[in-house]
Amino acid sequence: MEPATSVKAEELFQLTERVNRISVSPTMAVLQEAEKYKARGVDVVDFGPGEPDFPTPEHIKRAAIKALEENRTKYTATPGIAPLRQAICDWHAANLGSSPVFQPAECIVTAGGKHAIFNAACALVGPGDEVIIPAPYWVSYPDIVKYAGGKPVFVATQPDDDFRLRAAAVEKAITSRTRMVIANSPCNPTGAVIPPDEFAKIFDVCRRHGVWLLSDECYSHFTYGNAKPFSVASLPGGRDRLMIAGSFSKTFAMTGWRMGYLLAPQPIIAAVTKLQSQSTSNATSIAQYAALEAAKGPMDSVGAMLAEYGRRRERILNGLRAIPGVTCTAPAGAFYVFPNISAHLNANMPTDTAVAKQLLEREHVAVVPGEAFGAPGYLRISYATSLERIEEGLRRIERFFTQSAGRQ
Ligand SMILES: Cc1ncc(COP(=O)(O)O)c(C=O)c1O
């Protein structure tokens, strides 16, 4: 088993305390397990992936091919090519209402949104610093904070409040050591969207306490019902203490291109540029030209993907809610549902991790256990897969829980 191997490796190779502090992403572990079944030819319904199942839009791929043909294959400036930095600032203003428009000196292009968050944490969080992370949380936040030397402080969000982060809860968790608050709206894994007025209050709390707000906008354009794409950078009153981590991965179905950005006050961008200059250097040159086309080109493909996600969301939500003992809040954004399956836990299946394991073994359905997101008793199901696979997956999940109840 993996933990034993890693303990051995730590001893054998004397890995640093810094790297021993963190662990492999639990979502990756599930995906790897599902891959083993697939490699054996098993028909797995894979609800694991945190990525769009759509191909990258054609015009974006064309731009990359053109960049290749024009030999744009050399190093670029560390923070990214100038037209892309400008285009990101303009795109953000046009699509998320940032005002005043960010300046290119307030923008750095990174190798994905995760890289932006990692670099921002490394630039601002040090030993003993506390970072407030709303739970359930995206798996990487605690490990990134720990790697930077900080201490994650979790603030629980509640299912009966649709998992929305509240300013009062943030303020209660602030201490003299708090350095940063991470907000993720729409949220992975819950799909929760923080209402704009609450977001304004959260930012106000941060500013009053001199704490940084890092807003992860990775799913900004996937919102449903009354929820609309929103950025805290559109609020009046200044942007000191605000950082925005953005990504091309989900919005433009570009996960493999590794394109993201950080928008922040110029001195923060300078610090992150310094860090990047000594680690990854620039993000891939060709991918930058693809991202430039994404930011400047039409947004139709985003609307088409959203419409399809909307249909899938409806189907999977209704399907899960029809299973006895399963409850599920309606996600206002992203492409995940986060059902509570705690009524099905028993001596044979005591945890959500055991449920996920048995679901894969017995019904060949891959999901991520809630424990990975700091939420025992839940499963994360990604509906970034076809309606047909969703129907098949629902059939299997229902059979699984019906049979498990019968075994009791
Ligand atoms: C909440 C959240 N933030 C950031 C990311 C990072 O995405 P990327 O590094 O592909 O831009 C992800 C990816 O799953 C995510 O779910």
The ligand as a Tripos MOL2 file, in Angstrom:
@<TRIPOS>MOLECULE
LIG
   16    16     1     0     0
SMALL
NO_CHARGES

@<TRIPOS>ATOM
      1 C1        -11.3420   25.1600   -6.7260 C.3       1 LIG1
      2 C2        -10.2400   24.9590   -7.6860 C.ar      1 LIG1
      3 N1         -9.2880   25.9040   -7.7740 N.ar      1 LIG1
      4 C3         -8.2600   25.7790   -8.6290 C.ar      1 LIG1
      5 C4         -8.1430   24.6760   -9.4420 C.ar      1 LIG1
      6 C5         -6.9320   24.6150  -10.3090 C.3       1 LIG1
      7 O1         -7.1660   24.4290  -11.6300 O.3       1 LIG1
      8 P1         -5.9930   24.6210  -12.6750 P.3       1 LIG1
      9 O2         -4.7000   24.5270  -11.9690 O.co2     1 LIG1
     10 O3         -6.1940   23.5700  -13.6820 O.co2     1 LIG1
     11 O4         -6.1930   25.9980  -13.2480 O.co2     1 LIG1
     12 C6         -9.0890   23.6550   -9.3700 C.ar      1 LIG1
     13 C7         -8.9620   22.4370  -10.1790 C.2       1 LIG1
     14 O5         -9.5990   21.4360   -9.9860 O.2       1 LIG1
     15 C8        -10.1790   23.8030   -8.4880 C.ar      1 LIG1
     16 O6        -11.1430   22.8750   -8.3850 O.3       1 LIG1
@<TRIPOS>BOND
     1     1     2 1
     2     2     3 ar
     3     2    15 ar
     4     3     4 ar
     5     4     5 ar
     6     5     6 1
     7     5    12 ar
     8     6     7 1
     9     7     8 1
    10     8     9 2
    11     8    10 1
    12     8    11 1
    13    12    13 1
    14    12    15 ar
    15    13    14 2
    16    15    16 1
@<TRIPOS>SUBSTRUCTURE
     1 LIG1         1 GROUP 0 **** ****
